[in-house]
Amino acid sequence: MKKYFGIIMVLALLAACSSAFLIPDPVPGGKKTTEQQQDSTEPAKDETQSGLRADGNDEGTYELILSKGYNYECPDNSGAHASAPFRHIRQSYDKELGKYVFDFYLHIDNDDDRGLPNITDRQRNEIKTDAHSPDSLVAQYGETLRMTWKFRLPEGMQTTNKFAHIHQLKGIDNKEGNADVSLPAITFTCRSLSNGKQQLQVIYTASNVETAGGSTYLARTDLAEFLGQWVSVTETVTFADEGVYSVVVNRISDGKQLLKVDKASLDMWRTGCTGMRPKWGLYRNFGEKRSLAYLLRDEILKFADFDIKKL
């Protein structure tokens, strides 16, 4: 009888774990096991102010982000997290890359958008640069930035016909709060199509003050090529009224080029802004009154090796 009871308990635990992701134990002190030290090909210390790399000290993740001049927006105190705060950016060791990476968590039934009570159709968990970042991480008019990073979308990632942004280039507002910065210039979003297929889309959005306005697809590709795979991104942008945008995305496992935009001539500046900056993570819409939430699930997106350089 005890044997059968034990089997039932194991099956019950497996069923419970399948409905949502498991929270990993914190990585203490950034120390690596012998196996991890042998696998790692990353330098032990990031010497550049422009770079942000996971260091294995999970509990110090937010301090690391801030110390490198970046910032974060996480729903750590939303909903049920109010009584038991949950840190939404964590670190884990990735055996494929042989290094520590950042894990971005988002809970579909709980998390919100910056705790704003008037925004009820979306949620976000992001790393970004902003007005508090050093000049090296923010583009001024006429400057060219080269931004590189890696990311891994989870296998089976669920999307809707609404947005699920994983990267944006946006303007920074001025002191008067009247800069044209509400719309991103560039967006990477994951979306479901009417035929049921999923795409990763690179979208350019014109500024509010331009009479043409609207958005343009710079690239669209099958999301299945990305799911469960690490990819590397190199994005080069000249931020000006007559700007230039380029990006290339390669899959790390086989080197296959998944996406490319080559020197597109675009207005890459926003009137009145104090600079242009990147952001990464998961910012997704679940419909008015959570009408599309049933199509989505808890997700963990992985990012690694952020770097920004002025050319």
C-alpha positions in Angstrom: 0.0 0.0 0.0 2.8 2.4 0.8 4.4 1.7 -2.6 1.2 2.7 -4.4 0.8 5.8 -2.2 4.3 6.9 -3.1 3.7 6.5 -6.8 0.5 8.6 -6.6 2.4 11.4 -4.7 5.1 11.5 -7.4 2.5 11.7 -10.2 0.6 14.5 -8.4 3.8 16.5 -8.0 4.6 16.1 -11.7 1.2 17.3 -12.7 1.4 20.4 -10.5 4.8 21.3 -11.9 3.6 21.1 -15.5 1.2 24.0 -15.2 3.7 26.7 -14.5 7.5 27.2 -14.4 9.6 26.3 -11.4 11.5 29.0 -9.6 15.2 28.1 -9.4 17.1 28.3 -6.1 19.3 31.5 -5.9 22.9 31.2 -7.0 25.0 32.0 -4.0 27.8 34.5 -4.3 28.4 34.0 -8.0 30.6 30.9 -7.3 30.8 28.4 -10.1 31.1 24.6 -9.8 34.1 22.9 -11.3 32.0 21.8 -14.2 30.8 25.3 -14.9 34.3 26.7 -14.7 35.4 24.2 -17.3 32.5 25.0 -19.6 32.7 28.8 -19.3 34.3 30.7 -22.2 33.4 34.1 -20.8 35.9 36.3 -19.1 35.5 36.3 -15.3 35.0 40.0 -15.2 33.4 42.5 -17.6 35.8 45.4 -17.9 33.6 47.7 -20.1 31.0 50.1 -18.8 29.0 49.5 -21.9 28.6 45.8 -21.2 26.1 44.0 -19.0 26.7 40.4 -18.4 25.3 38.0 -15.8 27.9 37.3 -13.1 26.3 34.3 -11.2 25.4 36.4 -8.2 21.6 35.9 -8.5 20.6 37.8 -5.4 22.6 40.8 -6.6 21.1 40.9 -10.1 19.4 44.3 -9.7 22.5 45.8 -8.2 24.5 44.5 -11.1 22.1 46.0 -13.6 22.3 49.5 -12.0 26.0 49.4 -11.5 26.5 49.0 -15.3 24.4 52.1 -16.0 21.2 50.2 -17.0 17.8 50.2 -15.3 14.9 47.9 -15.0 11.1 47.8 -14.8 9.7 44.7 -13.1 6.3 43.8 -11.6 7.9 42.5 -8.4 5.1 43.8 -6.2 2.1 43.3 -8.5 -1.0 41.4 -7.4 -0.2 38.5 -5.1 3.5 39.7 -5.1 2.4 42.6 -2.9 2.6 40.4 0.2 5.4 38.2 -1.1 7.6 40.2 -3.6 9.0 38.2 -6.4 12.2 39.2 -8.3 11.4 38.9 -12.0 14.9 39.1 -13.4 17.1 36.3 -12.1 20.3 34.5 -13.1 21.0 30.9 -14.1 23.8 28.9 -15.5 23.3 28.0 -19.2 25.2 24.9 -20.3 24.8 25.6 -24.0 26.5 29.0 -23.7 28.8 27.9 -20.9 28.0 31.0 -18.8 25.5 32.7 -16.6 22.5 34.4 -18.3 19.6 36.6 -17.3 16.1 34.9 -16.9 13.1 37.2 -17.4 10.0 35.9 -15.7 6.4 37.0 -16.5 3.3 35.5 -14.8 0.1 35.8 -17.0 -2.4 35.7 -14.1 -0.7 38.2 -11.8 1.9 40.6 -13.3 1.1 44.1 -14.4 2.6 47.2 -16.1 4.7 49.2 -13.6 1.9 49.0 -11.0 -0.2 51.6 -13.0 -3.9 51.1 -12.1 -5.1 52.7 -15.3 -3.3 50.1 -17.5 -5.1 46.8 -17.4 -4.5 45.2 -20.7 -0.7 44.5 -20.6 2.3 43.6 -18.5 6.1 44.1 -18.7 9.4 43.0 -17.4 12.3 44.9 -19.0 15.9 46.1 -18.8 16.7 49.4 -20.4 18.9 52.4 -20.5 17.4 55.8 -19.7 18.0 59.4 -18.7 20.0 58.2 -15.7 22.4 56.2 -17.8 25.9 57.4 -18.7 26.3 59.1 -22.1 28.0 56.0 -23.5 24.7 54.1 -23.3 22.4 56.7 -24.9 22.5 58.1 -28.4 22.6 61.8 -29.1 21.6 63.3 -32.5 23.8 62.1 -35.3 25.5 59.4 -33.2 25.8 55.7 -34.3 25.3 52.9 -31.7 26.2 49.3 -32.2 24.2 47.1 -29.8 24.8 43.4 -29.4 23.1 40.8 -27.3 21.9 37.2 -27.2 18.4 35.9 -26.4 16.5 32.6 -26.2 12.8 32.4 -26.5 11.2 29.4 -24.7 10.0 26.3 -26.5 6.3 26.5 -27.0 6.1 30.2 -26.3 2.5 31.3 -26.6 1.5 34.5 -28.5 -1.7 36.3 -29.6 -2.5 38.7 -32.5 -1.6 41.5 -30.0 2.0 42.5 -29.3 4.6 40.7 -27.3 7.7 43.0 -27.6 11.1 41.7 -26.7 13.2 44.7 -27.9 12.5 48.4 -28.6 14.4 51.5 -29.5 12.7 54.6 -27.9 13.3 58.3 -27.2 13.9 59.7 -23.8 11.5 62.5 -22.8 12.6 66.0 -21.9 12.1 67.9 -18.6 8.9 69.6 -20.0 7.5 66.1 -20.8 6.5 67.1 -24.3 8.9 65.2 -26.5 7.6 62.9 -29.2 8.5 59.7 -27.4 5.3 57.7 -27.0 6.0 55.4 -29.9 9.1 53.2 -30.4 11.1 53.7 -33.5 12.0 50.0 -33.7 10.3 47.0 -32.2 11.0 43.3 -32.2 7.6 41.6 -31.5 6.3 38.0 -31.4 2.8 37.6 -32.8 0.2 35.1 -33.9 -1.2 35.4 -37.4 -4.8 34.7 -38.5 -3.6 31.4 -40.1 -2.3 30.2 -36.7 1.4 30.6 -37.5 3.7 32.7 -35.3 6.1 35.4 -36.5 9.0 37.4 -35.2 8.5 40.9 -36.7 10.9 43.9 -36.9 8.7 47.0 -37.1 9.6 50.6 -37.8 7.2 53.2 -36.5 7.2 56.8 -37.8 7.0 59.6 -35.3 3.7 61.1 -34.2 4.5 64.5 -35.8 5.1 63.0 -39.3 2.1 63.3 -41.6 2.7 59.9 -43.1 2.8 58.1 -39.7 2.1 54.5 -39.4 4.3 51.4 -39.1 6.3 49.4 -41.6 7.5 45.8 -41.4 11.3 45.8 -42.0 11.5 42.0 -41.6 9.1 39.1 -40.8 10.2 35.5 -40.2 8.9 32.2 -38.7 9.0 32.3 -34.9 9.6 28.5 -34.8 13.2 29.1 -36.0 13.8 30.9 -32.7 12.0 28.9 -30.1 14.3 27.0 -27.8 17.4 28.4 -29.6 20.0 30.9 -28.6 20.5 33.6 -31.2 22.9 36.5 -31.4 21.9 40.0 -32.5 24.0 42.8 -33.9 22.1 46.1 -34.4 23.7 49.2 -35.8 21.8 52.5 -35.9 22.6 56.1 -36.8 20.1 58.2 -34.9 19.2 61.2 -37.0 16.3 62.5 -39.1 18.0 60.9 -42.0 19.1 57.9 -40.0 20.2 54.4 -41.0 19.1 51.1 -39.4 20.7 47.6 -39.8 20.3 44.4 -37.9 21.4 40.8 -38.3 20.3 37.8 -36.2 22.1 34.5 -36.3 21.3 31.2 -34.6 24.2 30.2 -32.4 23.9 26.4 -32.7 24.5 26.3 -36.5 25.3 29.9 -37.5 22.2 30.2 -39.7 21.1 33.7 -40.4 17.5 34.1 -39.3 16.9 37.7 -40.0 18.6 40.7 -41.7 17.8 44.4 -42.4 20.6 46.1 -44.3 21.1 49.9 -44.0 17.5 51.0 -44.2 17.2 54.8 -44.6 14.8 55.9 -41.8 13.9 58.8 -39.6 15.6 57.5 -36.4 15.1 60.6 -34.2 12.2 61.8 -32.1 11.4 65.6 -31.9 12.3 67.1 -28.5 13.8 63.9 -27.1 17.0 64.1 -25.0 18.4 60.8 -26.5 17.5 57.5 -28.0 18.0 54.2 -26.0 17.3 50.5 -26.2 15.2 48.2 -24.0 14.8 44.4 -23.7 12.6 41.9 -22.0 8.9 40.9 -22.4 6.2 43.5 -22.8 2.9 41.9 -23.9 -0.7 42.7 -24.3 -3.4 40.3 -23.0 -6.4 42.1 -24.3 -9.0 44.4 -22.8 -10.3 43.0 -19.5 -7.8 40.2 -19.9 -9.8 38.8 -22.9 -6.8 37.0 -24.4 -5.1 35.9 -21.2 -6.4 32.3 -21.7 -4.2 32.1 -24.8 -1.0 32.9 -22.9 1.0 31.3 -20.1 3.8 32.1 -17.7 7.1 32.5 -19.7 10.8 32.7 -19.0 12.9 34.5 -21.7 16.6 34.3 -21.5 19.0 37.2 -22.4 22.8 37.5 -22.2 25.8 39.7 -23.1 24.2 43.1 -23.6 26.7 45.6 -25.0 26.4 49.1 -26.4 29.2 50.9 -28.3 29.4 54.3 -30.0 31.1 54.1 -33.4 
